[in-house]
Amino acid sequence: MSSDAVTRLLHSWRDGNKAALDELLPLVYTELRRLAESQMRHERGGHTLQSTALVHEAYMKLVGQEDAQWQNRAHFFAVAARVIRRILVDHARARGAVKRGQAMPKLSLDEALEVAGEKEWELVALDDALSRLAEMDEQQSRVVELRFFTGLSVEETAEAMGISTATVKRDWATAKAWLMREVSRSVS
């Protein structure tokens, strides 16, 4: 998919050209589907949401944003990853996966990252920790979202955020250590 074509259509759509939206969907659908499938791999087996439904719900939320100021393709997909994550977390919360006082086994961050979502409470615990991280350091939080939830490489994350690969590596390592501590606290 041409990054320039997607960016051009996003800008045209932002400027009021409704026809640009019809041209945009075929260009972004495959990537949105890849994002959704990536997220669903982290979910528990037998999840009631399917990748296709997740893509459609995310797309409707993305195009329903009246005041979206899409900067480029990378910005669109970064927001898409956040929307997909939010849909999954909201779904997990709605199902009441975490009940007050329920004993949960301890997990390291690496274990939580590998199996996040196999049990809905793990996704909720990770999301809660990531929200706390965002309050302290928005950049580290975005690095985690792009690396873990979107599946971007260090280089792709650096490009999407407009920062160096060294900064991405440093933020990723720091955020993982902080999240490991927070997730282990919340599941103990």
C-alpha positions as CSV (number, residue, x, y, z in Angstrom):
1,M,0.0,0.0,0.0
2,S,1.4,3.4,-1.0
3,S,2.0,5.6,2.1
4,D,1.6,8.7,-0.1
5,A,-1.7,7.5,-1.5
6,V,-3.1,6.8,2.0
7,T,-1.8,10.1,3.3
8,R,-3.3,12.0,0.3
9,L,-6.7,10.4,0.8
10,L,-6.6,11.0,4.6
11,H,-6.0,14.7,4.0
12,S,-8.6,14.9,1.2
13,W,-11.1,13.2,3.5
14,R,-10.2,15.5,6.4
15,D,-10.8,18.5,4.1
16,G,-14.3,17.3,3.4
17,N,-14.0,15.1,0.3
18,K,-16.4,12.2,1.2
19,A,-15.4,10.2,-1.9
20,A,-11.9,9.9,-0.5
21,L,-13.3,7.7,2.2
22,D,-14.5,5.2,-0.4
23,E,-11.1,5.1,-2.0
24,L,-9.4,4.8,1.4
25,L,-11.1,1.7,2.7
26,P,-9.5,-0.8,0.2
27,L,-6.1,0.7,0.8
28,V,-6.2,0.4,4.6
29,Y,-8.4,-2.7,5.0
30,T,-5.7,-5.3,4.7
31,E,-3.5,-3.5,7.2
32,L,-6.4,-3.0,9.7
33,R,-7.1,-6.7,9.3
34,R,-3.4,-7.5,10.0
35,L,-3.6,-5.3,13.2
36,A,-6.8,-7.0,14.3
37,E,-5.4,-10.5,13.7
38,S,-2.2,-9.5,15.6
39,Q,-4.3,-8.4,18.5
40,M,-6.6,-11.5,18.4
41,R,-3.5,-13.8,18.6
42,H,-3.0,-12.3,22.1
43,E,-6.6,-13.1,23.1
44,R,-7.9,-16.2,24.8
45,G,-9.2,-19.0,22.6
46,G,-12.9,-18.9,21.9
47,H,-13.1,-15.1,22.1
48,T,-16.5,-13.9,21.2
49,L,-15.0,-11.1,18.9
50,Q,-13.7,-12.1,15.5
51,S,-11.0,-10.3,13.5
52,T,-13.5,-9.2,10.9
53,A,-15.9,-7.7,13.4
54,L,-13.0,-6.1,15.2
55,V,-11.8,-4.4,11.9
56,H,-15.3,-3.2,11.1
57,E,-15.9,-1.8,14.5
58,A,-12.5,-0.1,14.6
59,Y,-13.0,1.3,11.1
60,M,-16.5,2.7,12.0
61,K,-14.9,4.4,15.1
62,L,-12.1,5.8,13.0
63,V,-14.2,7.2,10.2
64,G,-16.8,8.5,12.8
65,Q,-14.3,10.9,14.2
66,E,-15.6,14.3,13.1
67,D,-12.5,16.3,14.1
68,A,-9.7,13.8,13.1
69,Q,-6.6,15.6,12.0
70,W,-4.8,12.7,10.2
71,Q,-1.2,13.7,9.8
72,N,-0.2,10.7,7.6
73,R,-0.6,6.9,7.2
74,A,1.5,6.1,10.3
75,H,-0.6,8.4,12.4
76,F,-3.8,6.8,11.1
77,F,-2.6,3.3,12.0
78,A,-1.2,4.3,15.4
79,V,-4.7,5.6,16.2
80,A,-6.2,2.4,14.7
81,A,-4.1,0.3,17.0
82,R,-5.2,2.3,20.0
83,V,-8.9,2.0,18.9
84,I,-8.5,-1.8,18.5
85,R,-6.9,-2.1,21.9
86,R,-9.7,0.0,23.4
87,I,-12.4,-2.2,21.8
88,L,-10.8,-5.4,23.2
89,V,-10.3,-3.9,26.7
90,D,-13.8,-2.5,26.8
91,H,-15.1,-6.0,25.7
92,A,-13.1,-7.6,28.5
93,R,-14.3,-5.2,31.1
94,A,-17.9,-5.6,29.9
95,R,-17.7,-9.3,30.3
96,G,-16.7,-8.7,33.9
97,A,-13.4,-10.7,33.6
98,V,-11.9,-9.1,36.7
99,K,-14.0,-9.4,39.8
100,R,-13.0,-7.6,43.0
101,G,-11.2,-9.9,45.3
102,Q,-10.6,-12.6,42.8
103,A,-7.2,-14.2,43.3
104,M,-5.0,-14.0,40.2
105,P,-1.7,-15.8,39.7
106,K,1.5,-13.8,39.4
107,L,2.9,-13.2,36.0
108,S,6.1,-11.6,34.8
109,L,5.7,-8.9,32.2
110,D,7.2,-11.2,29.6
111,E,4.6,-13.8,30.4
112,A,1.9,-11.2,30.4
113,L,3.0,-9.9,27.1
114,E,3.2,-13.4,25.6
115,V,-0.2,-14.5,26.8
116,A,-2.0,-11.2,27.3
117,G,-5.6,-11.7,26.6
118,E,-5.6,-15.5,26.9
119,K,-7.6,-14.7,30.0
120,E,-9.4,-11.4,29.8
121,W,-8.2,-10.2,33.2
122,E,-4.6,-10.2,31.9
123,L,-5.5,-7.8,29.1
124,V,-7.3,-5.5,31.6
125,A,-4.3,-5.6,34.0
126,L,-1.9,-4.8,31.2
127,D,-4.2,-2.0,30.0
128,D,-4.5,-0.5,33.5
129,A,-0.7,-0.5,33.8
130,L,-0.3,1.0,30.4
131,S,-2.8,3.8,31.2
132,R,-0.8,4.6,34.4
133,L,2.4,4.6,32.3
134,A,0.8,7.1,29.8
135,E,0.1,9.4,32.7
136,M,3.8,9.4,33.6
137,D,5.4,9.1,30.1
138,E,3.2,9.4,27.0
139,Q,6.0,8.6,24.7
140,Q,6.9,5.3,26.4
141,S,3.3,4.4,26.4
142,R,3.0,5.0,22.7
143,V,6.2,2.9,22.1
144,V,4.6,0.0,23.9
145,E,1.3,0.4,22.0
146,L,3.1,0.5,18.6
147,R,5.5,-2.3,19.4
148,F,3.2,-4.7,21.3
149,F,-0.3,-3.9,20.2
150,T,0.5,-2.9,16.6
151,G,3.4,-5.2,16.1
152,L,5.7,-2.5,14.6
153,S,9.5,-3.1,14.5
154,V,11.8,-0.7,16.3
155,E,12.5,1.1,13.0
156,E,8.8,1.4,12.1
157,T,8.0,2.7,15.5
158,A,10.7,5.3,15.3
159,E,9.4,6.4,11.9
160,A,5.7,6.5,13.1
161,M,6.7,8.6,16.1
162,G,9.4,10.7,14.5
163,I,12.0,9.7,17.0
164,S,15.3,7.8,16.7
165,T,15.6,4.0,16.9
166,A,17.9,4.4,19.9
167,T,15.1,6.3,21.7
168,V,12.6,3.6,20.8
169,K,14.9,0.9,22.2
170,R,15.6,2.9,25.4
171,D,11.8,3.6,25.9
172,W,10.9,0.0,25.1
173,A,13.3,-1.4,27.7
174,T,12.3,1.2,30.3
175,A,8.6,0.7,29.7
176,K,8.9,-3.1,29.8
177,A,10.7,-2.9,33.2
178,W,8.1,-0.5,34.6
179,L,5.2,-2.5,33.3
180,M,6.6,-5.8,34.6
181,R,6.6,-4.3,38.1
182,E,3.1,-2.8,37.8
183,V,1.5,-5.9,36.2
184,S,3.1,-8.2,38.9
185,R,1.7,-5.9,41.6
186,S,-1.8,-6.0,40.1
187,V,-2.0,-9.7,39.7
188,S,-0.5,-10.6,43.1
